[in-house]
Amino acid sequence: MTVSESVELVSAVVPSVSSAIGSADWSAGQNVSTSRAAVVEGFPVEGAWVRVIEETGAPLFAGWFSADASRQDGSTVAVVIVSREPMLSMEHEIVNWSGRVRREQVQVLEPVFGAAPVWFTPYVKALHAESRATTETEELALGKAQLAQTLEELRERNQRWVYDLVEDACEWADRNSLCGEFENFMESHQLPGRERSHDVEVEVTARITVSVSARSVEEAEECIDSDDVRSHIENTARFFDFDWHVAE
């Protein structure tokens, strides 16, 4: 999976740089000093200016870096940058990227805007918390799907077991000439019994047209008999529709 498939871009507009960020925040004394040691071994220090690249090597995002200390594999990181458009506007836009990467996908660069501003640390903490919540939600959803699949497999396996058991029981009953008691046992346990031939009385109603040789319709209606109807049914039974129901 490439980085771009696992990242989430979030933009937040901070109205008035003087009130939300403050021009003094950009001075060396007010900015965050980068840590002497990295939070996660093998990754850059907090607040370092970095570039994140795709697995293919294509550049993806550049800005101040932070790694989620709770993920010691270092896979979850956040990169933040502040931009202002147009340049004379007093509104700054904080743009951040967060995602899962390997160590070699993070490259330390020469700082473009100096050290990270004072609000960087609490800002990335919120980003990491959001990322963890998203990951946990995805893991819970995956676990739920896997559990549902496992339950379905168990249900199907149980159904196959019951079916095989019933088939074996029916064969055993036939070999041992068991009839009524066996059927009573199966019925009391809500299990299907043996398949046997049963006579079912049904009532069939059909409307057909029988050809009869006569001088008129009236004469044909008078002279038609059961043999004519029976012969017609035997020859054309498969081609006509009829209604039927089990007799009461």
Residue, then its C-alpha position, 0 to 999 in steps of 0.5 A: m500500500t502506498v502512503s497516499e492510500s492511507v493518509e488523511l488530509v485535514s485543513a483548518v483555517v485560523p482567523s487572524v494570525s495575531s490572535a491565534i498564532g501571533s507574530a511573536d511566535w515566529s521569533a526564535g525565542q518563541n518557537v519550539s526547540t527540536s528535541r535532542a532525541a527522537v520520540v521514536e527511534g529511527f525517525p526524526v526529532e519532533g519539530a524537524w522540517v521533513r519531506v514525506i515521500e511515496e514508496t515510489g520515491a515521489p514527494l508527498f508532503a513537507g513540513w514540521f514532523s511529529a511521530d506518535a510515541s504510542r506507536q513504537d513502530g513509528s508508523t504513524v506520523a504527522v506533518v504540519i505546515v502553515s501557509r498564507e494566501p494571499m501573502l497580504s492576508m492576516e489569515h493563516e491556513i494550517v495544513n497537515w498530513s497524517g498517515r503510516v509510513r516507514r522510516e525511509q519515507v521521511q527525509v530531514l531537510e533544511p528548515v524553510f520556516g525555522a523551528a516549529p511554532v509554539w502551538f505545534t506540540p498540542y496541535v500534533k497531539a490532537l492529530h495523533a489522538e484522532s489518528r489513533a481513534t480512526t485506527e481503533t475504529e477500523e480495527l474494531a470494524l475489521g474484528k466485527a467483520q471477522l467475528a461475523q464471518t467466523l459465526e457464519e462458518l460455525r453455523e454452516r458447519n453445524q448445519r452440515w453436522v446436523y444434516d449428516l447426523v440425520e441422514d445416518a440416523c435415518e439409515w440406521a432406523d431403516r436397517n433396524s426396522l424402526c418406524g413409529e418410535f424413531e419418528n416420534f424421537m426425531e419429531s420431539h427433538q425438532l429433527p427431520g425424519r425419514e423421507r417416505s412416500h405419502d398419499v396426498e389428496v388434491e383437488v384439480t380444476a382446469r378449463i380445456t377446449v375439446s374438439v368434438s365432431a357435430r353439426s352444431v355447438e349445441e349438438a357438440e355440447e350434448c354429445i361430448d362424454s368422459d372418453d372425449v375429455r379423457s382422450h384430450i387430457e391424455n394427449t395435451a395434459r402437459f400443455f394446459d394450465f390448471d389450478w389445484h389445492v390440497a383437499e381438506 
